[in-house]
Amino acid sequence: MVVDEDFLWYASSPRELEKYCGMHVAIWKKHVVGYGRTAKEAYEMAKRNEPESDPLLAYIPEDEAMIL
């Protein structure tokens, strides 16, 4: 079984992600490398910032508990 380290970081780092509430984020190597109102914006920012990345895309909900 392959475990995605970026997904584990995403699931265990709510404090680091608080500032992105209501946004889509792109995570690569346990860092947010892109964000935006849409997943496309987050992905495009990630590719500009880290061209070699294959980021995990996720939506950070506003004012809700994140259930994984």
Buried (B, 14 or more C-beta within 10 A) or exposed (E): EEEEEBEEBBEEEEEBBEEBEEBBBBBBEEBBBBBBEEBEBBBBBBBEBBEEBEBBBBBBEEEEEEEE
